[in-house]
Amino acid sequence: MNIVQLTPGAGGMFCGNCFHDNTLVAALRRMGHDVVMLPMYLPIRLDEADQSAGMPVFFGGINVYLEQKFPFFRHAPRWLHRWMNSPRLLAWAAGRAARTRAAEVGVLTLSMLRGEQGAQDREITELITWLKTQSRPDILCLSNALLIGMVRRVRGELGVPVVCLLQGEEPFLDALPEPHREPVGRELTARAAEVDAWIAPSRWAADRMIARLKLPPERVHVVYNGINLAGFGEPAPSAARAAPPVLGYFARMCREKGLDTLVEAFIELRRHGQVPNLKLRIGGGCGPGDEPFVNDVRTRLAGVNLLQDTSFHPNLSRADKIAFLRDLTVFSVPALYGEVFGLYLIEAMACGVPVVQPRHGAFPEVLEATGGGVLCEAGNVSSLAGSIEQLLLNPDRARSFGDAGRRAVRERFDDGAMARATFAVLEKVVSAKSAIANRPSQS
């Protein structure tokens, strides 16, 4: 099958959606499919081979912004638009993206969703024109629901079906300021009817978006996330793991992912004194916009004389990330919002590390499917600390969770399983489109 995957890049920042899409494309290619991965807005940053390497960036972030701010720029010469998509300029734009005002984000989101009626219609034309020079795709796959403004023109001019992934759009949508939140929601719901099928990473996420976007349930499919297990190897023997024990966090270093919540739980654990030598290791993405928050976390730890027992490991390579995870005793990312999956969970489980997560979002579903850890009360530091402490004080129980999680990841949550399940959805959509096209006309 000839598949085109469109994925927004985050410039200099690591992005979970980018990791997911890149892993999916690589696995589909290994299955023998022709897959083109096209970056949008900004280049993609990854810790493994970039499947979009050598591809042009579409909807370049600078062009999209200038088209929104200055209507005359929509008619600027093509050479200027291409120059604005140069890697050096896009790298510069990536550094400023975190400082974009919320009001501007709302206006831009609404314009993108309006597609051919928005300020970025020229960008849709550029994409369609380029796709017409390539082998005709059988299907187009969009990385998230905020991209569906292009669907009407893509389906009409290329005659191909469109599938859209659901990857945690709700927190962004809920954070949009008024007066943009309501019209964005209305436009998104209207345009959602034009998408042929949706793929959600959990049943919880699927049900949420079915209700929010009024989607036909039969068009929404659940495909659990999977990871490339190359390099994970066998888990470190318990005796070889870090002594003293280590509590670990690996996600974007921000408040939304619950980093400060975990820090408070760590402080409480040390005050209890049941695990007196416990260490805390914090890893994950940390961009310029995250640094003030991380500095506050450091100040908090220093204030209780625990900074020396904490280490920070930002923006690790893939090999270093795996080594980081393998040395942990217990893992937790107590995200404050309803996470649609939590790719970091199966990365930790792949290393045989038990996890502790709040009882909300998709976390109960993921832990039930893997058996890789325990749940605590959401937003409750004492409950989080207590659940972590129980595992630390019961190594046999922690080991059983770690072993169960590792088996589940290798059996059902690797990239091959994800790619096969995703392809089954794509094949169903393409077959349905072909059947309609070949149906005898009634005269």
Secondary structure, 3 states (H helix, E strand, C coil): CEEEEEEECCCCCCCHHHHHHHHHHHHHHHCCCEEEEEEECCCCCCCCCCCCCCCCCECCHHHHHHHHHCHHHHHCCHHHHHHHCCHHHHHHHHHHHCCCCHHHHHHHHHHHHCHHHCCCHHHHHHHHHHHHCCCCCCEEEECCHHHHHHHHHHHHHHCCCEEEECCCCHHHHHHCCCCCHHHHHHHHHHHHCCCCEEEECCHHHHHHHHHHHCCCHHHEEECCCCECCCCCCCCCCHHHCCCCCEEEEECCCCCCCCHHHHHHHHHHHHHHCCCCCCEEEEEECCCCCCHHHHHHHHHHHHHCCCHHHEEEEECCCHHHHHHHHHCCCEECCCCCCCCCCCHHHHHHHHCCCCEEEECCCCHHHHHHHHCCEEEECCCCHHHHHHHHHHHHHCHHHHHHHHHHHHHHHHHHCEHHHHHHHHHHHHHHHHHHHHHHHCCCCCC
